[in-house]
Amino acid sequence: MAFLDKGVLHSLIGMRAFFFAMKTYRIAMVQMNPTVGDLRGNVRAMTKWLKEARRAQADIVVFPELVITGYPPEDLVLRKSFRLDARLALDHFMKQCRDLTVVVGCLEEGKGRRVNNPTLLGVPSGPPQIFNAAVVIQNCQVVATCHKSLLPNYGVFDESRYFHPGRHALVCVINGLRVGVNICEDIWSADGPTRDQVSQGQAELIININASPFHKGKHVIRERMLTQRARENGVILSYTNMVGGQDEMVFDGHSLLVDAQGQVMARGKSFEEDLVLADLQFDAQLPSRIVAGKTLKGQVSVSYPIKQVVANMSVEEPKKKAIMQKPFVKLTSVEEVYRALVVGVRDYVRKNHFSTVVIGISGGIDSALTAVIAADALGPDAVTGVFMPSKFTSRASRTDSRALMRSLKCPLLTIPIARMWKEYLSLMATAFENRPHDATEENLQARIRGTILMALSNKFGHLVLTTGNKSEMSVGYATLYGDMAGGFAVIKDVPKMLVYELAKYRNRQAFQTQAKGLIPVRIIERPPSAELKDNQMDQDFLPPYEVLDRILEAYVEEDRSLEEIVQLGIKPQMVRQVLAMVDRSEYKRRQSPIGIKITPRALGKDRRMPITNRYVKH
């Protein structure tokens, strides 16, 4: 008979106890596309996803941040009736949550009122204490609530305007599993609630719910942050993100589940609704959390006192089939921007109850790319192009506009404007007497085109999609009430050089799949021109676009000074000219339609400059 060494025997006994003490929890992260204000519709969609999660035998189901109301609800939050209806919607959804633990993002109203300035006597108090909240539901009842602690108030975010910050961190003991729940921004700070939930509350799983909008490269930044947060706390992180378009924002989904070593266990799809499933195993007998070799239970510094709730629920443990993780399709930088633009157009049009769009087609690359994106988002039958030639329109523009719309299988109307333009000039002849022709006569053509597009919109219910890119909008190379007229600016945040990359990407995609929708090569290769006078080229008025885009990225997105931009190797006079054009054009941009955000700093909520502004340092 063989005898085991005493130390080995103790090790085997310990291993046996470890394996028998392991408990498995199946988590379902619901990456869905809510609509702001559609309380009933959001609850209907949540109920369908809940059924899917139930069929998948999930133990814990997680929905995104403010999923009941949609994100961001903005000033709807200040309406008492909206808050009441949102609570009723949550109550209705809770009735569907039998035998499940469900985490839901919602509003919660406190008993107190916010004080705008507590140091001043006689200053009226603000709105009620409203919280960006997450509730834990079990068996049709709320068993625990957490409030978002870190309220973003930068870029597109205005949360301090609406919400009161949470002061505690929630740890909910769910059938023996210690779960910390927090919301979006709370996970981004190393000193946020997660640290205390793990160190003081011994949380084994952090559930973080999100409405994190897309910009180019954002998912890489997110994943790097989450892996770091998981490793430094030695905890599993569940990151459930929203998907879909809301005004200028697009949410890309890309939900993540990260283990305690910072390895990604599961991913949600990019720009698509998805149910992300995973089985998590925990040692049911581990007495306290040990991180990086140190017990954090005795840590003294506490920023967020722990609020602990025990929420055990007696449920049967049916035998479950193992979860097979779906392969993740990684998108290139250009591909993810294209997908974001398609989703942004689709959701803006449909969520605002339009069914068709109209686009001015010029034969140039901006209108071509806008048309292709719209056709991909809505289908070719929903997109009408309008070609409006003047006496300055080239034969190439006529030919290429027809070829583009044939390729897309979209209808094209041709409405010449030469006669209307002559009528305008005749009408204004007396007023303009003894004045030379200048940009006024050029802009009249753009404004005639804008009037035609808006007339078609009124008559047929089309939404007008404008075609200006970020480079043009930044320097004001666009006509107010002309080519800026419309309802939605698809490529407003897309620099000109990226427009070319997107067009080439879409052509490669069409070629590889033998699908329709090729942009004629000449449109991509021709020098850009507004064609508002003879032999006109964009480069007559602007620096080369590759240089212009470098200047704009530095000034608009990075807030660099003239001196710093010159250090990039660009001529001072050219930089000075561009910066002056950007500053002068703020009044135009303020009157332009919103457009899809795809860069870290878009022209809109991200960048709010005063129109009346005498601070000039060029």
MOPE-V432464 format. One record per run of one state. SS is the DSSP state (@ for helix, = for strand, . for the rest). FROM is the first residue (numbers start at 1). LEN is the number of residues. If there is no record, write none. Layout:
SS:FROM:LEN ; SS:FROM:LEN
//
This chain:
.:1:5 ; @:6:16 ; =:22:10 ; .:32:7 ; @:39:17 ; .:56:4 ; =:60:3 ; .:63:11 ; @:74:5 ; .:79:1 ; @:80:15 ; .:95:6 ; =:101:15 ; .:116:9 ; =:125:14 ; .:139:2 ; =:141:7 ; .:148:11 ; @:159:4 ; .:163:5 ; =:168:7 ; .:175:2 ; =:177:7 ; @:184:4 ; .:188:5 ; @:193:7 ; .:200:5 ; =:205:5 ; .:210:3 ; =:213:1 ; .:214:4 ; @:218:16 ; .:234:2 ; =:236:5 ; .:241:2 ; =:243:4 ; .:247:2 ; =:249:5 ; .:254:2 ; =:256:3 ; .:259:5 ; =:264:4 ; .:268:2 ; =:270:1 ; .:271:3 ; =:274:10 ; .:284:6 ; =:290:2 ; .:292:2 ; =:294:2 ; @:296:3 ; .:299:6 ; =:305:6 ; .:311:22 ; @:333:19 ; .:352:5 ; =:357:4 ; .:361:4 ; @:365:14 ; .:379:1 ; @:380:3 ; =:383:5 ; .:388:7 ; @:395:14 ; .:409:2 ; =:411:4 ; .:415:3 ; @:418:11 ; .:429:10 ; @:439:22 ; .:461:2 ; =:463:4 ; .:467:3 ; @:470:6 ; .:476:12 ; =:488:2 ; .:490:6 ; @:496:18 ; .:514:7 ; @:521:5 ; .:526:12 ; @:538:3 ; .:541:4 ; @:545:13 ; .:558:4 ; @:562:5 ; .:567:5 ; @:572:13 ; .:585:1 ; @:586:5 ; .:591:4 ; =:595:1 ; .:596:23
//
